[in-house]
């Protein structure tokens, strides 16, 4: 059974940092694109960052570019999201996702992804 488990969320003051991790199990994810999405109360789930299976191409939402960094360790089946200079508007539940179609160009669309974690709460206080 495929499982994605996020960790690392919490409460942090504006300007602070958090590092989210996603551990994948159930199969080898080295050929999967991996993404991070977030959802704030009353809002739709939105794209944050994605990394291709090879790790060679990375995508960011404009709102986090320059502050967040996505990385993966295919040998360990993990993907991480380093979040710096956090803002109150970054407050949301953050989800890890995996996409079997390594050739897709639609990495920013939530509907592209086949597997999702349960989410981890990130709260940034002002």
C-alpha positions as CSV (number, residue, x, y, z in Angstrom):
1,X,0.0,0.0,0.0
2,X,1.4,3.4,-1.0
3,X,1.8,5.8,1.9
4,X,3.1,9.4,2.2
5,X,3.6,10.7,5.6
6,X,4.5,14.4,6.3
7,X,6.2,15.7,9.3
8,X,7.9,18.9,10.5
9,X,4.9,21.3,10.7
10,X,4.3,23.5,13.7
11,X,4.0,27.1,15.0
12,X,6.6,29.6,14.1
13,X,6.9,33.4,14.2
14,X,7.0,35.4,11.1
15,X,10.5,35.5,9.6
16,X,11.2,32.0,11.0
17,X,11.9,28.7,9.3
18,X,10.5,25.2,9.2
19,X,11.6,22.1,7.4
20,X,8.9,19.7,6.2
21,X,9.6,16.1,5.3
22,X,7.6,13.5,3.4
23,X,8.5,9.9,3.8
24,X,7.2,7.6,1.0
25,X,6.6,3.9,1.4
26,X,5.0,1.0,-0.4
27,X,7.0,1.3,-3.6
28,X,10.0,3.0,-5.0
29,X,9.3,6.6,-5.8
30,X,12.5,7.3,-7.7
31,X,10.5,7.6,-11.0
32,X,7.7,9.7,-9.5
33,X,7.4,13.5,-9.6
34,X,6.9,14.8,-6.1
35,X,5.1,17.9,-5.1
36,X,4.0,20.1,-2.1
37,X,0.6,21.7,-1.9
38,X,-1.1,23.7,0.8
39,X,-4.6,24.6,1.8
40,X,-5.6,27.4,4.1
41,X,-9.1,27.5,5.7
42,X,-11.8,28.5,3.2
43,X,-9.4,28.3,0.3
44,X,-8.6,25.9,-2.4
45,X,-5.6,23.7,-2.3
46,X,-2.7,25.5,-4.1
47,X,0.6,24.5,-5.6
48,X,3.7,25.3,-3.6
49,X,6.6,23.4,-5.2
50,X,7.5,20.3,-7.2
51,X,10.5,18.3,-8.2
52,X,10.8,15.9,-11.1
53,X,11.8,12.3,-10.6
54,X,15.4,13.0,-11.8
55,X,15.7,16.0,-9.4
56,X,16.9,18.0,-12.4
57,X,13.9,20.3,-12.8
58,X,12.2,22.2,-9.9
59,X,9.1,24.4,-9.9
60,X,7.9,26.9,-7.4
61,X,4.8,29.0,-6.9
62,X,5.7,32.7,-7.3
63,X,4.5,33.3,-3.7
64,X,7.3,31.1,-2.3
65,X,10.1,31.5,-4.8
66,X,13.3,32.6,-3.1
67,X,12.0,31.5,0.3
68,X,11.2,27.8,-0.1
69,X,13.5,25.0,-1.3
70,X,12.3,21.6,-2.4
71,X,14.7,18.6,-2.5
72,X,14.5,14.9,-2.6
73,X,16.6,11.9,-1.6
74,X,15.5,9.1,-3.9
75,X,17.6,6.5,-2.1
76,X,15.6,7.2,1.1
77,X,12.3,7.8,-0.6
78,X,12.0,11.2,1.0
79,X,11.2,14.7,-0.2
80,X,11.7,17.9,1.9
81,X,10.5,21.5,1.8
82,X,12.8,24.0,3.5
83,X,10.7,27.1,4.3
84,X,12.5,30.3,5.3
85,X,11.3,33.9,5.9
86,X,7.9,32.6,6.7
87,X,4.9,34.9,6.5
88,X,1.5,34.7,8.2
89,X,0.0,34.1,4.7
90,X,2.0,30.8,4.6
91,X,-0.3,29.4,7.3
92,X,-2.0,26.3,5.9
93,X,-2.1,22.5,6.0
94,X,0.8,21.3,3.8
95,X,0.4,18.2,1.7
96,X,3.0,16.0,0.0
97,X,2.0,14.4,-3.3
98,X,3.4,11.8,-5.7
99,X,2.7,11.6,-9.5
100,X,3.3,8.3,-11.4
101,X,3.5,10.1,-14.7
102,X,7.1,11.3,-14.8
103,X,6.6,12.9,-18.2
104,X,3.7,15.2,-17.3
105,X,4.1,18.9,-17.7
106,X,1.2,19.6,-15.4
107,X,3.2,19.5,-12.2
108,X,1.4,22.5,-10.8
109,X,-2.1,20.9,-10.9
110,X,-3.3,19.0,-7.9
111,X,-5.4,16.7,-10.1
112,X,-2.2,15.4,-11.7
113,X,-1.0,13.6,-8.5
114,X,-2.0,10.1,-7.7
115,X,-1.0,9.8,-4.0
116,X,-1.4,12.2,-1.1
117,X,-0.2,12.4,2.5
118,X,-2.5,13.3,5.4
119,X,-1.1,16.8,5.7
120,X,0.9,18.7,8.4
121,X,-0.2,22.0,9.9
122,X,2.0,25.1,9.5
123,X,1.0,28.2,11.5
124,X,3.0,31.4,11.2
125,X,2.2,34.1,13.8
126,X,2.6,37.8,13.1
